Amino acid sequence: MAMYTLFLLSGQSTAVLLGRLYYDKGGKSKWLGTLVQLVGFPILLPYYFISSPKNPTTNTITIHSNPPSTLTLASVYASLGLLVAADCFLYSTGLMYLPVSTYSLICASQLAFNAFFSFFLNSQKFTPFILNSLVLLTISSILLVFETDSSSDSSGVSKGKYVIGLICTIGASAGYGLVLSLTQLAFRKVIKKETFRVVMDMIVYQSLVATFATL
């Protein structure tokens, strides 16, 4: 878990900085910025050769029932993949028009959206920590609205594009929170198991659909 957290934090931070560098150096293609967020999934393919543990841990969820049909699985992968592609495009648009600090702060609101959608889709209860995060993120978003003029002037971006960046980044954060909640719902209601290979299938096929949609 610690290694996964380290890779996640370092990977996301590096990706944001490289994306901002691409736009600062004259890059103008939002579609290219979208594609590079998705096209790296083949690096996960060797993990298919890792055998699952014989004694599954408590994190492995399996519900004994008839497996879903191929058409049902394809529909799930396609739907989530298209949502991910649209979400990554919004992220690219937001990064193009916003400073890294503002962009990163808004992206943190994904936690709030994830909690919101999980409450309705996955019956996730609100804890004091979640409520505290919601309050802090709401205050931060309000402060960003009041700082629109000064931030847009200092970054050399027009007020209109700055607002577009805000809207796209907030929409992307909300969309990604929805994707995560829908993915968990698909595991629980459609696939009805959550083994290592099933999770890998979800990641790979979802990314494959999103990549082709971007192309």
MOWO-V536536 format. One record per backbone hydrogen bond with DSSP energy under -0.5 kcal/mol. CO is the residue of the C=O (numbers start at 1). NH is the residue of the N-H. If there is no record, write none. Layout:
CO | NH
CO | NH
This chain:
1 | 5
2 | 6
3 | 7
4 | 8
5 | 9
6 | 10
7 | 11
8 | 12
9 | 13
10 | 14
11 | 15
12 | 16
13 | 17
14 | 18
15 | 19
16 | 20
17 | 21
18 | 22
19 | 23
20 | 24
21 | 25
22 | 27
23 | 26
28 | 30
29 | 33
30 | 34
31 | 35
32 | 36
34 | 37
35 | 38
35 | 39
38 | 41
39 | 42
40 | 43
41 | 44
42 | 45
44 | 47
45 | 48
46 | 49
47 | 50
49 | 51
54 | 56
57 | 60
59 | 61
60 | 62
61 | 194
62 | 64
63 | 65
69 | 73
70 | 74
71 | 75
72 | 76
73 | 77
74 | 78
75 | 79
76 | 80
77 | 81
78 | 82
79 | 83
80 | 84
81 | 85
82 | 86
83 | 87
84 | 88
85 | 89
86 | 90
87 | 91
88 | 92
89 | 93
90 | 94
91 | 95
92 | 96
93 | 97
94 | 98
99 | 103
100 | 104
101 | 105
102 | 106
103 | 107
104 | 108
106 | 109
107 | 110
108 | 111
109 | 113
110 | 114
111 | 115
112 | 116
113 | 117
114 | 118
115 | 119
116 | 120
117 | 121
118 | 122
118 | 124
125 | 127
127 | 131
128 | 132
129 | 133
130 | 134
131 | 135
132 | 136
133 | 137
134 | 138
135 | 139
136 | 140
137 | 141
138 | 142
139 | 143
140 | 144
141 | 145
142 | 146
143 | 147
145 | 148
147 | 151
148 | 152
149 | 153
150 | 154
151 | 155
152 | 157
153 | 156
158 | 162
159 | 163
160 | 164
161 | 165
162 | 166
163 | 167
164 | 168
165 | 169
166 | 170
167 | 171
168 | 172
169 | 173
170 | 174
171 | 175
172 | 176
173 | 177
174 | 178
175 | 179
176 | 180
177 | 181
178 | 182
179 | 183
180 | 184
181 | 185
182 | 186
183 | 187
184 | 188
185 | 189
186 | 190
186 | 191
186 | 192
187 | 192
187 | 193
192 | 63
194 | 61
195 | 199
196 | 200
197 | 201
198 | 202
199 | 203
200 | 204
201 | 205
202 | 206
203 | 207
204 | 208
205 | 209
206 | 210
207 | 211
208 | 212
209 | 213
210 | 214
211 | 215
